[in-house]
Amino acid sequence: MAKIRWPLVARRTHKWIALFVGVQVVLWTLTGFYMVVVHIDTIHGDHLVRAPIVQGYDLAALVPPSFIVAAAPGTSEVQLQRLFGRPVWRSETPEGPALFDAKTGERMAAPTEQEIRALARRIYAGKGDIVAVNLLTKAPLEMQSRKPPYWQVEFAGWNRPTLYLSPSTGELISRRHALWRVFDFAWMLHIMDYQGRTNVNNPLLRVATWSAFAMALSGALLLIWSFRRSKKMPRA
């Protein structure tokens, strides 16, 4: 029975695993570098929206929230907000969020496209013009985690800043821009989830991780054996 030459086995294992995971290790390094260099607040798009203006309410002039609960059976939550500077009650109903005039208690119609344009313009902190407004019923790739429908408002600019607004209340749902999209693509490559881009414990990532560990272990063994071999070599 032939004797197993463990250094040779380790060398071949190290070589083939390196060929298998080498590209992914490079991708881990590059994508990790991008995610560290670009500040997370920039990725979130905090710079795209204006800070909300805090204004007081004259509660005596408003209908009480109990009136809204009675008008919308099944309401689970009521919040006092402003829409174009006007106080409104936001009610969370079984059918979704709805707005009520806080002074009269009347249910308000969903914002029109023109109102969505005006709301987006008030929210957006940049100076670019609106180049496209679409009511989406199918989620684009960058909004897979959010269930449609919602308004998509895109502004002019190198980074394609885009706001997503609720069709029933006009509230800001999310914002996207070029740096976020690059981050999302880098995150997909980093976690190796090429569909949902959310599963950080998927089988492909586990295989690559353990393969990288095996590559590092075999490399460490080769290093140890190389030192032992050098010590055994006779001196001239």
N, C-alpha and C positions, 0 to 999 in steps of 0.2 A: 504494500500500500504506500503510495507516494506521500511524502511529508508535505503538509500544507505550508506554503511560503506566505506567512501573514503579511510581511511588508509588501509583497507583490499584490496580494489581494486588496490591501488598503490603498495602494497606488492606483490600481485599476478602478476600484470603487470611487475613489476621490475624483478621478478623471471623468468618469461617465456621469456622476452626479453633478459635477461642475458644469458639464455641457448641458445638463437638463435644467438646472436651476440658475445658471449664470445670468441669463437674460433677465429673469425675474428679480434677482438680487440687484442688478443694475436699476431696474424699474423701481424697486423699493427705495433705493438710495435717492434717485432723482425725484420721485414723487414726494418722498418724505422731506427732501430739501425744500421743495416748493411749498409744502404745507407749513413748514416752519418759518420760512422767509416772509411770506405774505401774511400780514396780521389778520387774525380771525375776525375782527370787527369789519375790516375791509371786505373779507369774503362774505360776511353776512349782509353787506350792503347798507350798513348804518349811515354811511355818508350820502346815500341817495335820497333820504327822506328828512323832512324838517322835523324838528322837535315840536311836540304838541304844545299848543298855547293853553295854559291853565286859566280858566275863567270860572268865576263863582256862579251859582244858580240861585234864583229867587224861588225857593221851594214853595212859598205861599201862593205863587202864581201858577203852579203846576198841578196837574191831576195826580193823585197818589198812585203808587205802584199797584195797590190792591185793585184799582179800576182797570189797569192793564191785565192783571191776572184774570179778572172776571170777563174781560172782553176777549181774551185768548185762552180758552180752556186748555189745560195741559201744560201751561207755561211752567218751566222749571227754574228760570232765572230772569231777572229784570235789571237792566243797567241804565243809568242816566248818562247820555252822551250828547254830543253836538254834531249837527249836520249843517254845513254852511253857516256855522255860528248860531244855529237854531237848536234849542234843547229838544231832544227826542228820547223816548223810552225805547230801549232795545230789548225785545222779548225773545227768549229762546223757547220756541214752540216745537211740538212733535214734527211739524212740517219743515222746520228750519227757523232761522232768525227772521224777525219781522220788526219794523219800525212803527212807532206810534207818536203822533204829535204830542209833546209833553204838556202843551197848554190846553188842547182841546180833547185829547184822548182818541182822536181819529186815527185809524190805521192808514199808513202812508203807502203809496204805490212804490214799486221797485224803481230804483234810479234809471233814467233813460241813458242812452249813449252819450248825449250831450252833457248830462249831469256827471256821468262817469269821467268824461274828459275833464270837466271842471274840477272834480275831486282829485283826480290824478295830478292835475296841474298844481293844486294847492299842496298836495303831499310831497311832490318831487322837489328836491333841493337843487337840482341842476338848472341849466339854462336852455337846454336843447328843446326843440319843438317835438310835439307828438307826431310820429310818422305812421302809426298803425294802431287801431283799436279793434279787438275781436272778442266776441263772446264765445268762449270755448266750451264745448260739451264733451270733448275728448282730451284727456290730459296729455300735454307735450312731455317729452322726455325729462325736461328740467323740473316738472311739477308732478312726477309720478306719485309722490307721497301725499298729494292733495287731491281730494275727490272733486271733480268738476260738477256743475258749471262754475265758471268765473270769467271776469273780464280780464283780458290781456292788453295792457297799454304799453306800447314800446316808444321810447324817446330816441331822438337823434343823438349820436355820439359814437366814439370809437369802441366803447365797451358795450354797446347795445343795451343800455339800461332799460329794464322792463319791470313794470309793476303789475301785480295781480290783485284785483279788487272783487269783493263779494257782489254778486248780482242782486242780492236782496237788500243789502244795507249800505253798499258802497265802501265798506271797511277795507283797509289794506290787509290782504292775506299774506303776501310774500313779495319779495323783490329778487330779481336776478340780473346779472351782468356778466361781462366776459370773464373777469377773474374768478367769479363763482363757477362759471361753466368749466373753466380750466381745472379748478379745484375738484369739481365733481368728477371730471374725467380722470384726474390723477388719483382720486379716492377709489374709483372703480379699479384702476390698475393696481393700486396698493393692496386692496383687500381681495382682489381677484374674483369679485362678484360682478360678472359681465351682464347681468340681467337686472336685478333689483337694485344693485349698488348699495345694499344696506346690511347684508349678512357678513359679519366679520368672523364667522366661525364656519364657513362653507367648506365642503370636502376638498376642493381644489387648493384652497389656502392652507389647509392642514397638511396636505401632501407636500406642498412646496416648503412649508415651514420645517417639517420633519426631515425632508431631503436636504435642506440647508444645514440643519443640525448634524445630519450624518456626514455631510461634506466637511464641516468644521471638525468633527470628531476624527474622521479619517486623516485629515490634514495634520491634526495634532499628533496622531500616532506616527505619521511619517516623519514629523519633526523630531519626535523622541528617538525613533530608530536611526535617523540620520546622525544624531549626536552620539549614540552608542556606537555606531559604525566608525565614526571618526576617531573615537577613543581607542578602538581596537586596531586601527591601522598602524602598522609599524613605522616608526620614525626613521628617516634616512640618516 
